């Protein structure tokens, strides 16, 4: 489809191309003519739930030679006004645009050796973002069953998190102010909010309904134990609200906040081993200690067996990279996060990662055939967890053994918090 269908004017296209040429090292922008600008679906299957994704392909002609540039376009859904209204209520586009352009852009300059995130090339209002296409640079989403990844991929993701977290702290130290002062209202919580009129409150209520139904229909728990769990599901899940506000005990930093597998892109060598990692979709970023992101990543991308076998070494790997990020920018990790305080923070926020991952895993680990059912119905994509999606997840739980085992594993660990 034509780029003009997203209200990208000829002047907008030229601005996008000019920025690309300058960022590619051109000292002088050559004279060129835009031959065409087309939008194509970014992938055969939707890559996310909270936006439409396109590849923007711009062909230019210079001195009789044509060349095509490939960009990533993200916009509010054009064919689902209910979802579009939901995203506007959350302020997700404003947050992502601000975080990427004003914070992550500055952080990226502090760690030029590593790509942390895509670069925003162009933004139009709060409805369209044009970014460099990470796929063109060799990055890709790694698809695994239930979103689980092998240890080398987790290590790469932790390295990128260490740069993101550490870079935000370096930025604060350089400016002499905390991020909420530097960027007022940008990191205001928009994911787990308790405003009575917010659709997100209804979403959490439906998540509680979902897990209540799953416990009821599953014979994994029996008798009095099952009844005790049912009585504690709601208050246990709602404990997430206590974790998403800035800490008064531990140093806070910029957190990505939505680390499921489709938001993590890897660059791999010819042997398939990861050599880099970039994070996308900063719509739910928050200002909390780094351990929130670390635990969220681990619970969303590793099995319990992996965590039990590798947790100390993974935390050591993150801490080493975090230390290096600070030291390269003339800060000492001992002044920011002594190891003992870091490990204590990771333990404190373990439950945050577990609750958050349990809340969203019902949706983000759905088998493909159930995802197709969701994306084929406007009502089931109208928010994070509308009523109809609850029953799609219940149906998947009953029909798909791997999905069921994955959710039971998360619930088992979560319900260890429930005492008789």
N, C-alpha and C positions, 0 to 999 in steps of 0.2 A: 504494500500500500504506500501511497505517497506520504512523505514526511509532513506535508501540509495538513493531513488529517489529524495530527497532534498539535496543530497550530504553530508549527515551526516555520517561520517565514524565511524568505531567501536571505535576508540579513542575518537571521539566527544561524542558518547553515554556514554562511561565510564566517561568522564569528567562531563557530565550532572548528572549522577547518583552519582558520588563522591561528587559533590557540594550539591546535595540534602541531602545526608547522613550527611554531615558536618553541614549543616544548620538546620538539624533536631535534633542536639545535640550530635551526635556521636563524641566521642573524637578520636576514631581510626576507620578507614574505614575497615569493615570486608572483608575477601576474598569472592568474589562472581563471578558468571558467568552470562553474559548476555544471556538469553535464546532467546529473540526476541525483536525487536523494530519496532512497527507498527505505521502508521499514519492513522487517521480517520478524516473525516470532523468534525469540532468542533460542528456544529449543523446542523439540516436538512436544514435550510435556512441560506443564507449568513448573517453574523452579521455586516458587514461593507463594504464600497465601495472601500477602498484603500489598500487591501491586501488579501491574502488567509490565512485562519485560519484552523489549524488542532489540534487535540488532539494527542500528542505523548505518546504512551503507551509502557513502557519499563518493561519487565518481567525479574527479576533476580532470580538466585538460590543461596542460602547460606545454607551449611550443609544439603543439601537434601530438603530444604524448598523453595518454590517459592513465590515471592511477586511482585505485579505489581505497578509501579509508573506512575502517570498520569501528564503530563506536557502540557503546551499550546505552540504551535508553530505558529509563524507568519512569512510569507515569501512573497517576491515579487510574483505576479501572474505568474504561470508557463504556462498557456495556453492563455495568452493575452499579446503578446509582446508590443502592442501599450500602454496599461495601464501600463505595467512594465516600459516602456520608460518615460511615464508621471511622474511616481513616482520617477524615478531616476532624472528627471529634477527638481522636487520639493525638492529633498533631504530628503524626508520624513522618510526613514528608518534610515539614518544617524542621523537626528534630534532626532527621538524617542529613538534610542539606546543610544545616548549621554545624553539626558535629563534623561532617566530612570536610567542609570548606574551611571552617574556622579553627577547629581543634586538630583533627587528624592530619590536615595539610601541614600544620606547624610541627606536629610530632614526626611526620615523615621526614622532614628536613633534619631532624635530630638523629635519625638512623638511616642514612642514605644507602647503607649496605643491605637493607631488607625492605621489600614491598609489604607494607602493612595493610593497605586498602586501595581500592580504585581511586583515581583522582577525578574530582568533579571538574568537568570542562565548561559546562553551561547549565544554568538553572533558570527556569521560567516560572515565575510566581512560586507557588508551593504545590505545583502539579506535575512538573517534568524535570528530571535530572538526566543530563547527558554525561557519561563518564568514559574513560578509556576502557577498552574491551580487554579484560584480563585473559580471556580465552585466546586472543590474538598473541598474547605474550607467553602462552604455554601453560596457563593455569586452568584447572578443571575441577569440578566437583567429583569426589570419589564416592561411588555408590557401593554401599555394603548393606547386607541384611540388618535391618533394625537400626541403621545408621552407625553401627559399631566399626571402629577403626583399629588398625594394628599400631603397636607402640611407636614405630618410627614416624607415623603420621601424627600421633598425639604429641610427640616431642617437637615436631615442626610447628604445630599449632600453639604449643606453650611458648616457643621462642617468639612467635609473633605477638602473643599476649604480653610477654615480658617487655617487648618494645613499646607496645601500646600503653601499658600501665606505667612503665618506667618513664616513657616520653612525656606523659601527662604530668608526672611529678616534676620532671626537669623543667617543663614549661612553667609550672607554678613557682618553682624556686627562682627561675630567671625573672619572672614578672613580679615576684613578691606578693602574690595573691593566689587564693584558691580558685579553681575553675568556676564555681558558682558566682564568684565576684567578677571574674574576667569575662564570663559569658552568662549574664543574668537570664534565668528561666530556661536556658537551652536544655539543661539536664534535669528539668523537672520530671518527676516520675509520671510516665504515661502508660506503663504496662500493668502493674498491680496497684490500682487506685481504689479508694473506698468511697469516692463521691457517689451518693445514692443514685443519682440520675445517670451515671456512667454505664454504658453497655458492658464495659469490662467487669462490673460487679455481677451482672447477669451471667457473663462468661464463666466466672469462677463458681457461681452457684451451679451452673450446668456441669462443670468439671466435677464438683462434689456429687452431683446426681449420677454422673457417669461411673465414678469409682464405687459409689454405693451400689449401683446395679451390678457392676462386675463382681464385687464381693458376694452379693446375694446369689448370683448364678454359678459361682465357682465353688467346687467342693474341696478346694485347697485349704480352706479354713472351715472349721466345724464348731457346732454347738455354742458354748459360752464364749469361746474365743472369737468366733465370728460376730456375735452380738456385741462384744466389747469393741471390736474394730469398727463396726457400723456406728456406734455411738461417738467414736472419736475422729472419724474421717473429716468432718467439717471443721472442727477447731484445729486439727493438725494441718490441713491444707491452708487454712487462713493464717497460719503462722508466717506465711511468706511475706505478709505486710510488714512484719517487724524487721525484716532483713533489707528492705529496699530503700530505706532512708539512710543518709550518710551516717557513718559510725562516729561516736564520740570517743571511742577507745583506740581504734586503729586508723592509720592514715588511709584516706580515701583517694581514689584516682578514677580516671575515665574507664568504665567497663563497657564492653560491647553489649552484653546483656541478652543475646539471642543465638547461642552457639550450637545450633543443631547442624547436621551435616551439610545441608544445602547452603549454609552461610559461610562455609569454610572451603576455600579453593586451594589446591595444591599444584605445585610445579614438580614434575618428576623427571628423572633421567631415563636413559634408554632401557635400563633394567627395571623401571617401574618404581624405583625408590624415591621418596620425596626429598626435594632439595630446597623447597620454599613453601610458604603458606601465606595467603592473604585472606582477610576477613571482609565480608560484604554484608550489606543490610544493617545499618546502624540506627534503625528506626526506634529501637527500645533501649538505647544506651542509658546508663545511669551513673551516679557518682557514689560509689561504695568501695570498700576495700577490695584489693585484687583477688582475694580468696573467693569472692562470689563467682567471678568468671571462671576461675580455675576449677572449682567444684562443679559448676554448671557444665563446663566442657567435659570433665571426666565422667559425670553421670550420664551425659547425653551420647557419648561416643565410646565408652568402654563397658564391658561386662563386669559384674561383681568379681568374678574370678581374676580378670585383668587387674582390677584395682587392688585386690588383696595381694597380688603377686608383685605389682610394680609401683604402688603409690609412693613409697619413700624415694625411689630413684626418680620418679617423674617430678616430685616436688623439688628434689635437689637440682634437677635439670632446669626447671623454671627459675629457681633462685639464682643459679649460676648465670643464666642469661639476663635476668633482671639486674643482678649486680654489675654485669658487664655494660649493660645499657646506661646505668647511672655513672659508672666510672669513665666511660667514654665521653661523658658530658660533665666531668669534674665534680661528681657527687659520690659520696661513700654510702654503701648500702647500710652500714652499721648505724648511720645517722638517721636513716629513713625507716628501715625494717631490719633490726637485728634478727638473726636466724630464729631465736626462741620466740620472738614476737610474731614472726611470719608463720611459724608452725602452729602457734596458738590461734592465730587468725584463721588459718586453713581449717583447723578443727572446729572453731566456732561457726564457720560458714558452711560446714559440710552439710548440715541439714537444709540450708538455703538451696544449695545445688540439688539436693535430692528432691525437695518439694517442687522446685521449679521444673526440674526435668520430668518428674512424674506428671505434673500438670499438663505439660505440652506434649509428652510422648504419646498420649492417646491419639493425637492428631498427626504429629510429624513422623511417626513410624508406621503409619497405616500402609498396608500392602497396596500395590499399584492398582489392583482392580477396584479397591474401595476409594482410592484417591480419584480415579476416573469418575466414580459415582458422585463424589463431592463436587468436583469441578464441572460436572454436567448439570448441576442444579444451583441456580442463583441463591436460593435460600440457605443452602449449606455452606456457601462462601460469603455470607453476608456479615459475618463477624468471626471471632476466634472460635467460639464454641456455642453456636446457636442450637436450639432444641433438636432439630433434625440431625445434626452431626453427632449428637450423643448416641442416637440409635444406630447410625452407621458404624460408630466405634464399637458398640455392643455387638452388632452383627459380625464385625471383623474378629472380635475376641472369641466368639463362638465358632467361627469358621476357619480361622488361620492359626495353626499350632505355634509357629514361630512368634507371631505377634502376641499371642496369649502368654507364651513363656516369658517374653521380654517384659511385658507389663507386670506379670506376677513377680518376677525377680525384683523390679523396682518397688512394688507394693510390699513385698516381704521385708525389704530393708527399711522402708518407711514405717511400717507397722511395728518394727522393733521399738519404736518410741512409745508405743501403746502398751502400758503395763496393766496387768490384771488387777 
